[in-house]
Amino acid sequence: MTAAPGPAAAVSAGPPSRPGRWAPYLFLAPGLLLVLLFSIWPFLNTVILSFTDARILRGGRFTGLANYRRAFADPDFWLATGNSVLYLLVVVPCLVLLPLALAVLVRTKIPGIGFFRSAFYTPVIASAVVVGLMWQWVLRSDGLINTVFRGLHLVPEPVPFLTDSTMLLVSAMIVTVWKGLGYYMVFYLAALGNVPVSLYEAAALDGAGAVRRFFSVTVPQVKPMMLLVGTLSAISALRVFTEIYILGGESGGPGGGARTLPFLIRQVGLGFSGETGYASAVSLLLFLLTLVFSLLGRRLSREEG
């Protein structure tokens, strides 16, 4: 019979080794490194540059809040901010309500509905540049819409969709909504799939018609998704650039009247004389504006939950 180990042997054994305790961190390291290099460090660098007078080809001196004071006194900054906020106020309600109505329609079980689902989603997978060029051909003075209008003698002169600042901004909003309909429709289709059929059956037994069932059953059940879509579309609306650039050109429309904040950041920060410090300050202000709407959406979601 083997003798039991003594007290000294028990003490010297110690805790069992854990050779794999660093394994999770090794798996996370590549992803964390990419986030550090391409997200965290650029953000911190932007914060630092916003307090300097740096330019593209030279470093900058610390200037404190000079760039922020300049932004608040710059009419171009306030014009771009107003356009961005207006863009958000118009686009977000459209992208919250229209995709929901579209999702309800394409859930109808009729022959060929799969084709319409694919057709509505096609703009989502199309390149933003291709979509912009297509709409430019449709909206320009000698484009499809103006040709039809003039052929039917509805307008004496071409409608200035792309040559008037206000019309250009509205045209860009239409392009954004058109391209985003199918994307957010998929969100709502997922949410509608989780609505219990028994609720619709109970509402139908109570005599509720299609419209009443929509507002009394569908909308309350998908309201959390509506808040999510509102938050995501608000962030996207504040970041809009491609539509304005392709439809209005490098100047952002006549006199730059349709410029948004991302467009202004590009203009002041691009080129050999680009003001990197000022562009960084405007970028931080855009980040804060986006953060406000993100936190507002999160708070509404918590209250709803």
C-alpha positions as CSV (number, residue, x, y, z in Angstrom):
1,M,0.0,0.0,0.0
2,T,1.3,3.4,-0.9
3,A,1.7,5.8,1.9
4,A,-0.3,9.1,1.8
5,P,1.7,12.2,1.1
6,G,2.8,14.2,4.1
7,P,1.9,17.8,5.0
8,A,5.2,19.0,3.3
9,A,4.3,17.4,0.0
10,A,0.7,19.0,0.1
11,V,2.1,22.4,0.7
12,S,4.8,22.2,-2.0
13,A,2.2,21.1,-4.7
14,G,0.8,24.6,-5.1
15,P,-2.2,25.7,-7.3
16,P,-2.6,23.9,-10.7
17,S,-0.9,25.7,-13.6
18,R,-3.1,27.6,-16.2
19,P,-1.1,27.5,-19.4
20,G,-4.1,28.7,-21.5
21,R,-5.1,31.8,-19.5
22,W,-3.5,34.1,-22.1
23,A,-5.1,32.4,-25.1
24,P,-8.2,34.6,-25.3
25,Y,-6.1,37.7,-25.3
26,L,-3.9,36.3,-28.1
27,F,-7.0,35.8,-30.2
28,L,-8.3,39.3,-29.4
29,A,-4.9,41.0,-30.1
30,P,-5.1,41.3,-33.9
31,G,-8.6,42.8,-33.8
32,L,-7.7,45.1,-30.9
33,L,-4.6,46.2,-32.7
34,L,-6.6,47.1,-35.9
35,V,-9.1,49.1,-33.8
36,L,-6.3,50.9,-32.0
37,L,-4.5,51.8,-35.3
38,F,-7.5,52.7,-37.4
39,S,-10.1,53.9,-35.0
40,I,-8.8,55.0,-31.5
41,W,-5.5,56.6,-32.6
42,P,-7.0,58.6,-35.6
43,F,-9.7,59.9,-33.2
44,L,-7.2,60.9,-30.6
45,N,-5.0,62.5,-33.3
46,T,-8.0,64.4,-34.6
47,V,-8.7,65.8,-31.1
48,I,-5.0,66.9,-30.7
49,L,-5.0,68.5,-34.2
50,S,-8.1,70.4,-33.5
51,F,-6.2,72.5,-31.0
52,T,-3.4,73.4,-33.4
53,D,-3.0,75.4,-36.7
54,A,-1.7,72.3,-38.5
55,R,-1.8,72.1,-42.3
56,I,-1.3,69.2,-44.7
57,L,2.4,69.8,-45.3
58,R,3.5,71.1,-41.9
59,G,2.9,70.5,-38.3
60,G,1.0,72.9,-36.2
61,R,1.4,75.1,-33.1
62,F,-0.9,74.8,-30.2
63,T,-3.6,77.5,-30.5
64,G,-6.1,76.4,-27.8
65,L,-9.7,77.0,-28.8
66,A,-8.9,79.2,-31.7
67,N,-10.3,76.8,-34.3
68,Y,-13.5,76.4,-32.3
69,R,-14.0,80.1,-32.0
70,R,-13.3,80.4,-35.7
71,A,-16.0,77.8,-36.5
72,F,-18.6,79.5,-34.4
73,A,-17.9,82.8,-36.2
74,D,-17.8,81.2,-39.6
75,P,-21.0,81.6,-41.7
76,D,-20.0,78.6,-43.9
77,F,-19.9,76.4,-40.7
78,W,-23.4,77.5,-39.7
79,L,-24.7,77.1,-43.2
80,A,-23.3,73.5,-43.4
81,T,-24.7,72.8,-39.9
82,G,-28.1,74.1,-40.8
83,N,-28.1,71.9,-44.0
84,S,-27.0,68.9,-42.1
85,V,-29.7,69.3,-39.4
86,L,-32.3,70.0,-42.1
87,Y,-31.2,66.9,-43.9
88,L,-31.7,64.9,-40.7
89,L,-35.1,66.4,-40.0
90,V,-36.4,65.5,-43.4
91,V,-34.7,62.2,-44.2
92,V,-35.1,60.5,-40.8
93,P,-39.0,60.5,-40.6
94,C,-39.1,59.3,-44.2
95,L,-36.7,56.4,-43.5
96,V,-38.6,55.5,-40.3
97,L,-42.1,55.4,-41.8
98,L,-41.7,54.5,-45.5
99,P,-39.7,51.3,-45.1
100,L,-42.2,50.1,-42.5
101,A,-45.1,50.6,-44.9
102,L,-43.0,48.9,-47.6
103,A,-42.2,46.0,-45.3
104,V,-45.9,45.5,-44.5
105,L,-46.7,45.5,-48.2
106,V,-44.0,43.0,-49.3
107,R,-45.1,40.6,-46.6
108,T,-48.3,40.0,-48.4
109,K,-48.4,36.5,-49.8
110,I,-49.1,37.0,-53.5
111,P,-47.5,35.5,-56.5
112,G,-44.3,37.4,-57.6
113,I,-43.8,39.3,-54.4
114,G,-40.2,37.9,-54.2
115,F,-39.4,39.9,-57.3
116,F,-40.6,43.1,-55.7
117,R,-38.6,42.4,-52.6
118,S,-35.5,42.0,-54.7
119,A,-36.3,45.1,-56.7
120,F,-36.7,47.3,-53.6
121,Y,-33.4,46.0,-52.2
122,T,-31.4,46.5,-55.4
123,P,-30.5,50.2,-54.7
124,V,-28.9,49.1,-51.4
125,I,-26.3,46.9,-53.1
126,A,-25.7,49.5,-55.9
127,S,-22.7,51.7,-55.5
128,A,-23.4,55.2,-54.1
129,V,-21.5,56.7,-57.0
130,V,-23.5,54.8,-59.6
131,V,-26.8,55.8,-57.9
132,G,-25.7,59.4,-57.8
133,L,-24.7,59.4,-61.5
134,M,-28.0,57.8,-62.4
135,W,-30.0,60.4,-60.5
136,Q,-27.9,63.1,-62.0
137,W,-28.9,62.0,-65.5
138,V,-32.5,61.9,-64.3
139,L,-32.5,65.4,-62.7
140,R,-30.2,67.5,-64.8
141,S,-31.7,70.3,-67.0
142,D,-31.7,68.0,-70.1
143,G,-32.4,64.9,-68.1
144,L,-35.3,62.5,-68.1
145,I,-37.7,64.4,-65.8
146,N,-37.2,67.8,-67.4
147,T,-37.5,66.3,-70.9
148,V,-40.9,64.7,-70.0
149,F,-42.1,67.9,-68.2
150,R,-41.2,70.1,-71.2
151,G,-42.6,67.5,-73.7
152,L,-45.9,67.6,-71.9
153,H,-45.7,71.4,-71.6
154,L,-46.0,71.3,-67.8
155,V,-43.1,73.8,-67.3
156,P,-41.9,76.6,-69.5
157,E,-38.3,76.2,-68.4
158,P,-36.3,73.2,-67.0
159,V,-36.8,72.7,-63.2
160,P,-33.4,73.6,-61.5
161,F,-33.1,70.4,-59.6
162,L,-29.3,70.6,-59.6
163,T,-28.7,74.3,-60.2
164,D,-30.6,75.7,-57.2
165,S,-29.2,75.2,-53.7
166,T,-32.5,74.4,-52.1
167,M,-33.6,72.1,-55.0
168,L,-30.2,70.4,-54.9
169,L,-30.5,69.7,-51.2
170,V,-34.1,68.3,-51.7
171,S,-32.8,66.2,-54.6
172,A,-30.1,64.7,-52.5
173,M,-32.6,63.9,-49.8
174,I,-34.7,62.0,-52.3
175,V,-31.7,60.0,-53.4
176,T,-30.8,59.2,-49.8
177,V,-34.3,58.0,-49.0
178,W,-34.6,56.0,-52.3
179,K,-31.3,54.2,-51.6
180,G,-32.2,53.5,-47.9
181,L,-35.7,52.2,-48.4
182,G,-34.7,48.6,-49.1
183,Y,-32.0,48.6,-46.4
184,Y,-34.4,49.5,-43.5
185,M,-37.2,47.5,-45.0
186,V,-35.1,44.4,-44.1
187,F,-34.9,45.6,-40.5
188,Y,-38.7,45.9,-40.4
189,L,-39.2,42.5,-42.0
190,A,-37.2,40.9,-39.2
191,A,-39.2,42.8,-36.6
192,L,-42.6,41.9,-38.2
193,G,-41.6,38.3,-38.2
194,N,-41.6,38.4,-34.4
195,V,-45.1,39.9,-34.1
196,P,-47.5,37.1,-32.8
197,V,-50.2,36.3,-35.4
198,S,-52.6,35.9,-32.5
199,L,-52.6,39.7,-32.0
200,Y,-53.8,40.3,-35.5
201,E,-56.4,37.6,-35.2
202,A,-57.7,39.1,-31.9
203,A,-57.8,42.5,-33.5
204,A,-59.7,41.1,-36.5
205,L,-62.2,39.5,-34.2
206,D,-62.8,42.8,-32.6
207,G,-63.7,44.2,-36.0
208,A,-60.4,46.1,-36.6
209,G,-59.7,46.8,-40.3
210,A,-56.3,46.7,-42.0
211,V,-55.5,50.4,-41.1
212,R,-56.5,50.0,-37.5
213,R,-54.6,46.7,-37.1
214,F,-51.5,48.5,-38.5
215,F,-51.7,51.3,-35.9
216,S,-52.9,49.3,-32.9
217,V,-50.8,46.1,-33.4
218,T,-48.0,46.6,-35.9
219,V,-46.7,50.0,-34.8
220,P,-46.6,49.2,-31.1
221,Q,-44.9,45.9,-31.7
222,V,-42.1,47.3,-33.9
223,K,-41.6,50.6,-32.0
224,P,-38.2,49.5,-30.7
225,M,-37.1,48.8,-34.2
226,M,-38.4,52.2,-35.3
227,L,-36.3,53.8,-32.7
228,L,-33.2,51.9,-33.9
229,V,-33.9,52.8,-37.5
230,G,-34.3,56.4,-36.5
231,T,-31.0,56.5,-34.7
232,L,-29.1,54.8,-37.5
233,S,-30.7,56.9,-40.2
234,A,-29.9,60.1,-38.2
235,I,-26.2,59.2,-38.0
236,S,-26.2,58.4,-41.7
237,A,-28.0,61.7,-42.5
238,L,-25.4,63.7,-40.6
239,R,-22.6,62.0,-42.5
240,V,-24.1,62.5,-46.0
241,F,-21.5,63.5,-48.6
242,T,-21.6,61.4,-51.8
243,E,-25.1,62.6,-52.9
244,I,-24.2,66.3,-52.5
245,Y,-20.8,65.8,-54.2
246,I,-22.1,63.9,-57.2
247,L,-25.2,66.0,-57.8
248,G,-23.7,69.4,-57.0
249,G,-20.1,69.0,-57.9
250,E,-17.0,70.0,-55.9
251,S,-18.4,73.3,-54.8
252,G,-21.5,71.8,-53.2
253,G,-24.0,73.5,-55.5
254,P,-24.3,77.1,-56.6
255,G,-22.2,79.2,-54.2
256,G,-21.7,76.1,-52.0
257,G,-25.3,76.6,-50.7
258,A,-26.0,72.9,-50.3
259,R,-22.8,72.0,-48.4
260,T,-23.2,69.8,-45.3
261,L,-20.7,69.4,-42.5
262,P,-18.8,66.4,-44.1
263,F,-18.6,68.4,-47.3
264,L,-17.2,71.5,-45.4
265,I,-14.6,69.3,-43.7
266,R,-13.4,68.0,-47.0
267,Q,-13.2,71.5,-48.5
268,V,-11.2,73.1,-45.7
269,G,-8.9,70.1,-45.1
270,L,-8.2,69.0,-48.7
271,G,-5.3,70.1,-50.9
272,F,-1.8,71.3,-50.4
273,S,-3.1,74.3,-48.4
274,G,-5.6,72.2,-46.4
275,E,-6.2,73.4,-42.9
276,T,-6.0,70.2,-41.0
277,G,-6.4,71.8,-37.6
278,Y,-9.6,73.6,-38.5
279,A,-11.0,70.6,-40.4
280,S,-10.3,68.5,-37.2
281,A,-12.2,71.0,-35.1
282,V,-15.2,70.9,-37.4
283,S,-15.0,67.1,-37.4
284,L,-15.1,67.1,-33.6
285,L,-18.1,69.3,-33.6
286,L,-19.8,67.0,-36.1
287,F,-18.9,64.1,-33.8
288,L,-20.6,65.8,-30.8
289,L,-23.7,66.6,-32.9
290,T,-23.9,62.9,-33.9
291,L,-23.3,61.8,-30.3
292,V,-26.2,64.0,-29.1
293,F,-28.7,62.3,-31.5
294,S,-27.2,58.8,-30.7
295,L,-27.7,59.3,-27.0
296,L,-31.2,60.7,-27.6
297,G,-32.1,57.6,-29.5
298,R,-30.6,55.4,-26.8
299,R,-32.6,57.2,-24.1
300,L,-35.8,56.8,-26.0
301,S,-35.1,53.1,-26.5
302,R,-34.6,52.7,-22.8
303,E,-37.8,54.5,-22.0
304,E,-39.6,52.3,-24.5
305,G,-38.1,49.2,-23.0
